[in-house]
Amino acid sequence: MTDKTITILDDDQGPLANPILETEEVSSGGESPVEPIADTEELETDEATAQVAQLQAANAELAEQVKRISAEFQNFRRRQEEEAKRVKVRIREDIIRS
């Protein structure tokens, strides 16, 4: 893409100076130096969507970890209660035998 810029020079630059110069500025790669607003908003939207998806995946993983840990704790508590009952039964049996 080519941008034309018109520059007006002051008289004090010398008698040989051309009062109006036309210059062409060519940006590298044929891209405009400033991204259009629509493209920028689209990129931001895409990045936000990707970030939301990533956070939702992390949230789902953490929710699964909470469920697993909760189930493990419930199993632990149940085993401890069963063990406490067995100990009480043994103590009673020992008292009766003696």
C-alpha positions in Angstrom: 0.0 0.0 0.0 1.3 3.4 -0.9 0.7 6.6 1.1 1.4 10.0 -0.4 2.5 12.8 1.8 2.7 16.4 0.7 5.3 18.5 2.6 5.5 22.2 2.3 8.9 23.6 3.0 9.7 27.0 4.5 11.5 29.7 2.4 14.5 29.7 4.8 15.6 26.3 3.5 17.3 27.9 0.5 16.6 29.3 -2.9 16.8 25.9 -4.6 14.3 24.2 -2.4 11.1 23.1 -4.1 8.2 24.6 -2.2 6.1 21.4 -2.5 7.6 17.9 -2.4 5.6 14.7 -2.9 7.0 11.7 -1.1 5.8 8.2 -1.2 6.0 6.0 1.9 5.9 2.3 1.4 5.3 0.2 4.4 7.0 -3.2 4.7 5.2 -6.2 3.5 2.4 -4.3 1.9 0.6 -4.0 5.2 -0.7 -0.8 6.6 1.3 0.5 9.6 -1.8 0.7 11.8 -4.2 -2.3 12.1 -7.8 -1.5 11.3 -10.0 -1.3 14.3 -12.2 -4.2 13.2 -9.2 -6.5 12.9 -7.9 -5.5 16.3 -11.3 -6.0 17.9 -11.6 -9.4 16.2 -8.2 -10.4 17.5 -9.1 -9.3 21.0 -12.4 -11.2 20.8 -10.6 -14.3 19.6 -8.0 -14.0 22.4 -10.7 -13.5 24.9 -12.7 -16.5 23.6 -9.5 -18.7 23.8 -8.8 -17.5 27.3 -12.4 -18.2 28.4 -12.1 -21.8 26.9 -8.8 -22.3 28.7 -10.2 -21.1 32.0 -13.3 -23.3 31.6 -11.1 -26.3 31.0 -9.1 -25.5 34.1 -12.3 -25.0 36.1 -13.6 -28.4 35.0 -10.4 -30.1 35.9 -10.4 -28.5 39.3 -14.0 -29.5 39.9 -13.1 -33.1 39.1 -10.2 -32.9 41.6 -12.6 -31.6 44.2 -15.1 -34.5 43.5 -12.3 -37.1 43.7 -10.9 -35.7 47.0 -14.3 -35.5 48.5 -15.1 -39.1 47.6 -11.7 -40.2 49.0 -12.4 -38.3 52.3 -15.8 -39.9 52.6 -14.3 -43.4 52.1 -11.6 -42.6 54.6 -14.2 -41.4 57.2 -16.3 -44.6 56.6 -13.3 -46.9 57.0 -12.3 -45.1 60.3 -15.9 -45.4 61.7 -15.9 -49.2 60.8 -12.4 -49.6 62.4 -13.7 -47.8 65.6 -16.7 -50.2 65.7 -14.4 -53.2 65.4 -12.1 -51.9 68.2 -15.1 -51.4 70.5 -16.3 -55.0 69.8 -12.8 -56.4 70.5 -12.6 -54.4 73.8 -16.0 -55.8 74.9 -15.0 -59.3 74.0 -11.8 -59.0 76.0 -13.7 -57.6 79.0 -16.2 -60.5 78.8 -13.4 -63.2 78.5 -11.4 -61.9 81.5 
